[in-house]
Amino acid sequence: MPLFLPHFNIQKFNTLAVPAMANFFVSVQSDEDLREAIAFSKTEKLPLLVLGGGSNIVLRDDFPGLVLHMKMRGMDLVEENDEFVWLKVAAGENWHGLVEHTLDNGFYGLENLSLIPGSVGAAPIQNIGAYGVELKDVFSELNALNIQSGLMVTFTNESCQFGYRDSIFKQALKDQYIITSVTFKLRKMPRLNLEYPALRAAMAGVPVEEVTPEQVSAAVVAIRQSKLPDPAQIPNVGSFFKNPIIPVAQFEKLQSVFPALVSYPVDTSHVKLAAGWLIDQAGWRGRDVQGVKVHQDQALVLTNPGKLEGKFILELADSVVASVWEKFGVELEMEPRVYP
Ligand SMILES: Cc1cc2nc3c(=O)[nH]c(=O)nc-3n(C[C@H](O)[C@H](O)[C@H](O)COP(=O)(O)OP(=O)(O)OC[C@H]3O[C@@H](n4cnc5c(N)ncnc54)[C@H](O)[C@@H]3O)c2cc1C
């Protein structure tokens, strides 16, 4: 029987270091623990917050329910052929720990996703991505428990409906499933993705055929450490906003007014704008409002150095959204989820 801890401080369990309490907190180590925790929440009529590393949430206030901390561990090679291995990984494993494990074992495909904070179970929720690779590119399937029925369900790549920082678990099936494991399809022979300009630049001078996955991972780690604040030193959740995707016609109009507009093609009718550039141009980079900051080196990141309450972070976020809308007519959407 897992231990249900009442009136529990969750400040250390969110990377924005927001001070907040949960009515109950439970550490879940197995599927059995998970079922007992769900039963407890139903009996006590408590809302659930499924928590991994807490690196993509903003706590607006205390959480009036049960925080279910996913701590299941385990990585198993479940299948292989000449080209691929299928690695099944428990939801509570640390993401970067998984990346290192795959490199140590000669399984390739995760190197561009090095050093993303958080847990394996949260990775499919927003289809994590970085440096030209997304989770969906290496994903085989996942197992998830239906909270209502108690049935364990397998989701394929297609049924997860992955999109840019998006999946079915943020849309039609929001709050209905708890992911217990993810199976990755990884290569035995590396096939490197060096499309991302910063990554290519970091590898300049090394002939492409000589670059190793370990070097790619090391370069990604170095770039990330130079650009993003370490949440252990300066509390943050990485990108606070998604890069907005707009129709080409709107993009062309904007570009005629702002020729330096930073953008990436999406498809024939849509363009993705760099949210960090929009925020910077709206004058927010480096600003401090009530102790919450827009990061000096990357305007897409809001930091909470004073470990203040979530309402201050959300107030700054609202002001940023309003001024980007006013200047560019583009609506920014927050990336982390707000609780309660
Ligand atoms: C410095 C920094 C850099 C970052 N860089 C990137 C990046 O490059 N790319 C990127 O995509 N993200 C990035 N992020 C965001 C974050 O790391 C990812 O979204 C990560 O996957 C969140 O994992 P977590 O375990 O911390 O999730 P949490 O914050 O604990 O949870 C996030 C959401 O997922 C839900 N959830 C968590 N686990 C489960 C589960 N097992 N089943 C069902 N729901 C679950 C939670 O309920 C919550 O809604 C960054 C964050 C930081 C702090």
The ligand as an SDF file (V2000), in Angstrom:
LIG
                    3D

 53 58  0  0  0  0  0  0  0  0999 V2000
   15.2790   24.0400  -18.8530 C   0  0  0  0  0  0  0  0  0  0  0  0
   14.1510   23.3470  -19.5750 C   0  0  0  0  0  0  0  0  0  0  0  0
   14.2950   23.0300  -20.9100 C   0  0  0  0  0  0  0  0  0  0  0  0
   13.2620   22.3780  -21.6010 C   0  0  0  0  0  0  0  0  0  0  0  0
   13.4480   22.0690  -22.9140 N   0  0  0  0  0  0  0  0  0  0  0  0
   12.4770   21.4320  -23.6020 C   0  0  0  0  0  0  0  0  0  0  0  0
   12.6660   21.0920  -24.9780 C   0  0  0  0  0  0  0  0  0  0  0  0
   13.7160   21.3360  -25.5630 O   0  0  0  0  0  0  0  0  0  0  0  0
   11.6520   20.4760  -25.6280 N   0  0  0  0  0  0  0  0  0  0  0  0
   10.4850   20.1620  -25.0050 C   0  0  0  0  0  0  0  0  0  0  0  0
    9.6100   19.5930  -25.6680 O   0  0  0  0  0  0  0  0  0  0  0  0
   10.2770   20.4640  -23.7080 N   0  0  0  0  0  0  0  0  0  0  0  0
   11.2330   21.0870  -22.9870 C   0  0  0  0  0  0  0  0  0  0  0  0
   11.0370   21.4100  -21.6710 N   0  0  0  0  0  0  0  0  0  0  0  0
    9.7330   21.1190  -21.0440 C   0  0  0  0  0  0  0  0  0  0  0  0
    9.6940   19.7940  -20.2360 C   0  0  0  0  0  0  0  0  0  0  0  0
   10.9780   19.3990  -19.8610 O   0  0  0  0  0  0  0  0  0  0  0  0
    9.0450   18.6590  -21.0310 C   0  0  0  0  0  0  0  0  0  0  0  0
    7.7350   19.0110  -21.3970 O   0  0  0  0  0  0  0  0  0  0  0  0
    8.9890   17.3580  -20.2200 C   0  0  0  0  0  0  0  0  0  0  0  0
    8.5180   16.3030  -21.0200 O   0  0  0  0  0  0  0  0  0  0  0  0
    8.1190   17.4710  -18.9770 C   0  0  0  0  0  0  0  0  0  0  0  0
    8.3460   16.3150  -18.1950 O   0  0  0  0  0  0  0  0  0  0  0  0
    7.9590   16.2660  -16.6690 P   0  0  0  0  0  0  0  0  0  0  0  0
    8.1130   14.8620  -16.2180 O   0  0  0  0  0  0  0  0  0  0  0  0
    8.6990   17.2830  -15.9090 O   0  0  0  0  0  0  0  0  0  0  0  0
    6.4110   16.6490  -16.7540 O   0  0  0  0  0  0  0  0  0  0  0  0
    5.5030   17.3640  -15.6320 P   0  0  0  0  0  0  0  0  0  0  0  0
    5.8230   18.8140  -15.5980 O   0  0  0  0  0  0  0  0  0  0  0  0
    5.5860   16.6060  -14.3550 O   0  0  0  0  0  0  0  0  0  0  0  0
    4.0820   17.1720  -16.2890 O   0  0  0  0  0  0  0  0  0  0  0  0
    3.7340   17.8420  -17.4780 C   0  0  0  0  0  0  0  0  0  0  0  0
    2.3200   17.4050  -17.8930 C   0  0  0  0  0  0  0  0  0  0  0  0
    2.3280   16.0210  -18.2420 O   0  0  0  0  0  0  0  0  0  0  0  0
    1.4290   15.2810  -17.4120 C   0  0  0  0  0  0  0  0  0  0  0  0
    2.0710   13.9940  -17.1170 N   0  0  0  0  0  0  0  0  0  0  0  0
    3.3060   13.7970  -16.5960 C   0  0  0  0  0  0  0  0  0  0  0  0
    3.5710   12.4760  -16.5200 N   0  0  0  0  0  0  0  0  0  0  0  0
    2.4710   11.8320  -16.9860 C   0  0  0  0  0  0  0  0  0  0  0  0
    2.1170   10.4590  -17.1510 C   0  0  0  0  0  0  0  0  0  0  0  0
    2.9580    9.4660  -16.8310 N   0  0  0  0  0  0  0  0  0  0  0  0
    0.8880   10.1690  -17.6520 N   0  0  0  0  0  0  0  0  0  0  0  0
    0.0160   11.1510  -17.9830 C   0  0  0  0  0  0  0  0  0  0  0  0
    0.2910   12.4690  -17.8450 N   0  0  0  0  0  0  0  0  0  0  0  0
    1.5090   12.7970  -17.3590 C   0  0  0  0  0  0  0  0  0  0  0  0
    1.2450   16.1380  -16.1730 C   0  0  0  0  0  0  0  0  0  0  0  0
    0.0130   15.8450  -15.5260 O   0  0  0  0  0  0  0  0  0  0  0  0
    1.3110   17.5420  -16.7550 C   0  0  0  0  0  0  0  0  0  0  0  0
    0.0670   17.9020  -17.3170 O   0  0  0  0  0  0  0  0  0  0  0  0
   12.0530   22.0510  -20.9380 C   0  0  0  0  0  0  0  0  0  0  0  0
   11.9150   22.3760  -19.5700 C   0  0  0  0  0  0  0  0  0  0  0  0
   12.9540   23.0110  -18.8950 C   0  0  0  0  0  0  0  0  0  0  0  0
   12.7970   23.3120  -17.4250 C   0  0  0  0  0  0  0  0  0  0  0  0
  1  2  1  0
  2  3  1  0
  2 52  2  0
  3  4  2  0
  4  5  1  0
  4 50  1  0
  5  6  2  0
  6  7  1  0
  6 13  1  0
  7  8  2  0
  7  9  1  0
  9 10  1  0
 10 11  2  0
 10 12  1  0
 12 13  2  0
 13 14  1  0
 14 15  1  0
 14 50  1  0
 15 16  1  0
 16 17  1  0
 16 18  1  0
 18 19  1  0
 18 20  1  0
 20 21  1  0
 20 22  1  0
 22 23  1  0
 23 24  1  0
 24 25  2  0
 24 26  1  0
 24 27  1  0
 27 28  1  0
 28 29  2  0
 28 30  1  0
 28 31  1  0
 31 32  1  0
 32 33  1  0
 33 34  1  0
 33 48  1  0
 34 35  1  0
 35 36  1  0
 35 46  1  0
 36 37  1  0
 36 45  1  0
 37 38  2  0
 38 39  1  0
 39 40  1  0
 39 45  2  0
 40 41  1  0
 40 42  2  0
 42 43  1  0
 43 44  2  0
 44 45  1  0
 46 47  1  0
 46 48  1  0
 48 49  1  0
 50 51  2  0
 51 52  1  0
 52 53  1  0
M  END
$$$$
